[in-house]
Amino acid sequence: MEHLYFRKESDDKIISDYKKKLEVQTMEELVNSYNRQVKCGIVGVHMQALLLIALRQEFKERLKESPVYLLNHILGLVGPIEVVDGHIRILEN
């Protein structure tokens, strides 16, 4: 699942707002939020891309790794996950 992401000027504020909501979630809630996005798939809506970027930032802050990747404007998801002993484990589909 991938999305071509190009930054807009207003994105930083929206990402920051999403991030504030994610910061108060438990790790289990954060994983559930991510896995819901995996289940529905990347639908190509810009606001979803901003939520995924916020999820990426929050995972990186907490675990130093993220199931959301952003490489050369390509935003993607690795698939469903769980967190075991502080590390992301990709689940079978």
Sequence and secondary structure as in RCSB ss.txt:
>XXXX:A:sequence
MEHLYFRKESDDKIISDYKKKLEVQTMEELVNSYNRQVKCGIVGVHMQALLLIALRQEFKERLKESPVYLLNHIL
GLVGPIEVVDGHIRILEN
>XXXX:A:secstr
 EEE    TTHHHHHHHHHHHHHTS HHHHHHHHHHHHHH     HHHHHHHHHHHHHHHHHHS  SEEEETTEE
EE   EEEETTEEEE   
